[in-house]
């Protein structure tokens, strides 16, 4: 039984990229990206959880805004690319793919490898999406005067 999917390959890849982008955004926003230790002068060390993006929004002392804004940046472009894939608008998918690919390259030492799968899925989606053709008119053409 051969059943056709109602989504094209490009749409499927774009929606998967959307899911990965949203998941990555939530990870950066809510999951600590590392742990550390704070040691006192007396030599006592206390484990400390890593930074999360939501700390900045909640006003935690010493919280950096970087993770919060990167999370929103990734979320915004993942939503843009997912919308473009859903509506089969190649330009929107390409914008999301290029921006996330640039973030992958620029942030290679930090979050670049986390962003890479979503960027690659949007690239695939951009290649695989069908060209939208304007409808052809049938019948007689109207003479131009």
C-alpha positions as CSV (number, residue, x, y, z in Angstrom):
1,X,0.0,0.0,0.0
2,X,1.7,3.1,-1.2
3,X,0.4,6.2,0.5
4,X,1.5,9.7,-0.6
5,X,2.3,12.2,2.1
6,X,0.4,15.4,1.8
7,X,3.6,17.4,2.5
8,X,6.4,17.7,0.0
9,X,10.0,16.9,1.0
10,X,10.8,20.6,1.3
11,X,7.8,21.3,3.6
12,X,8.7,18.3,5.7
13,X,12.3,19.3,6.1
14,X,11.3,22.9,6.9
15,X,8.8,21.8,9.6
16,X,11.5,19.5,11.1
17,X,13.8,22.5,11.1
18,X,11.1,24.5,12.8
19,X,10.8,21.8,15.5
20,X,14.5,21.7,16.1
21,X,14.8,25.4,16.2
22,X,12.0,25.8,18.8
23,X,13.5,22.9,20.8
24,X,16.9,24.6,20.7
25,X,15.5,27.9,21.7
26,X,13.7,26.3,24.7
27,X,17.0,24.5,25.7
28,X,19.0,27.7,25.7
29,X,16.2,29.5,27.6
30,X,15.6,27.0,30.4
31,X,18.3,24.3,30.6
32,X,21.6,25.2,32.3
33,X,24.4,24.8,29.7
34,X,27.1,23.9,32.2
35,X,28.1,23.8,35.8
36,X,30.9,25.4,37.8
37,X,32.2,25.9,41.3
38,X,32.6,29.0,43.4
39,X,35.4,28.7,45.9
40,X,35.8,30.9,49.0
41,X,39.1,32.1,50.4
42,X,39.0,29.4,53.0
43,X,39.1,26.7,50.3
44,X,35.4,25.6,50.5
45,X,33.9,25.1,47.0
46,X,30.2,25.2,46.2
47,X,28.8,23.8,43.0
48,X,27.0,26.4,40.9
49,X,24.6,25.7,38.0
50,X,25.3,27.2,34.6
51,X,23.6,30.2,33.1
52,X,20.2,30.0,31.5
53,X,18.4,32.6,29.3
54,X,15.4,33.1,31.6
55,X,17.6,34.4,34.4
56,X,18.0,37.7,32.6
57,X,14.2,38.1,32.3
58,X,13.7,37.2,35.9
59,X,16.3,39.7,37.1
60,X,18.8,37.3,38.6
61,X,21.8,39.2,39.8
62,X,24.8,38.8,37.4
63,X,22.7,37.2,34.6
64,X,23.9,38.0,31.1
65,X,21.3,38.9,28.5
66,X,23.2,37.0,25.8
67,X,21.5,33.7,26.2
68,X,18.1,35.2,26.5
69,X,18.4,37.2,23.2
70,X,20.1,34.4,21.3
71,X,17.2,32.2,22.3
72,X,14.7,34.7,21.0
73,X,16.7,35.2,17.8
74,X,16.8,31.5,17.0
75,X,13.1,31.1,17.9
76,X,12.2,34.0,15.5
77,X,14.1,32.7,12.6
78,X,12.9,29.1,13.2
79,X,9.3,30.4,13.1
80,X,10.0,32.4,10.0
81,X,11.5,29.4,8.2
82,X,8.7,27.1,9.4
83,X,6.1,29.5,8.2
84,X,7.9,29.7,4.9
85,X,8.1,26.0,4.5
86,X,4.4,25.5,5.5
87,X,3.3,28.1,2.9
88,X,6.0,27.0,0.4
89,X,7.6,30.4,0.3
90,X,11.2,29.7,-0.7
91,X,12.4,33.2,0.0
92,X,11.4,33.0,3.7
93,X,13.0,29.6,4.1
94,X,16.2,30.9,2.4
95,X,16.3,33.9,4.7
96,X,16.0,31.6,7.8
97,X,18.6,29.2,6.4
98,X,21.2,31.8,5.6
99,X,20.8,33.6,9.0
100,X,21.0,30.4,11.0
101,X,23.9,29.2,8.9
102,X,25.7,32.4,9.6
103,X,25.0,32.0,13.3
104,X,26.4,28.5,13.0
105,X,29.6,29.7,11.5
106,X,30.0,32.7,13.8
107,X,29.2,30.8,16.9
108,X,31.1,27.7,16.0
109,X,33.0,27.7,19.3
110,X,29.8,28.2,21.4
111,X,26.3,27.5,20.2
112,X,27.1,27.0,16.5
113,X,27.0,23.2,16.6
114,X,23.6,23.3,18.3
115,X,22.2,25.5,15.6
116,X,23.7,23.6,12.7
117,X,21.0,20.9,12.3
118,X,18.2,23.4,12.1
119,X,20.2,25.5,9.6
120,X,20.9,22.4,7.4
121,X,17.3,21.4,7.5
122,X,16.2,24.8,6.3
123,X,18.9,24.7,3.6
124,X,17.5,21.3,2.4
125,X,14.0,22.7,2.5
126,X,15.0,25.7,0.4
127,X,16.4,23.4,-2.2
128,X,13.5,20.9,-2.2
129,X,10.6,23.3,-2.2
130,X,8.8,23.6,-5.5
131,X,9.0,26.7,-7.5
132,X,5.6,28.4,-7.4
133,X,4.5,28.9,-10.9
134,X,1.9,31.6,-11.7
135,X,-1.2,30.1,-13.2
136,X,-1.3,30.0,-16.9
137,X,-4.2,31.5,-18.7
138,X,-6.0,29.3,-21.2
139,X,-7.9,30.4,-24.1
140,X,-7.6,33.4,-26.3
141,X,-5.1,36.1,-25.4
142,X,-6.4,39.6,-25.3
143,X,-4.7,41.8,-27.9
144,X,-2.8,44.7,-26.6
145,X,-3.6,48.1,-28.1
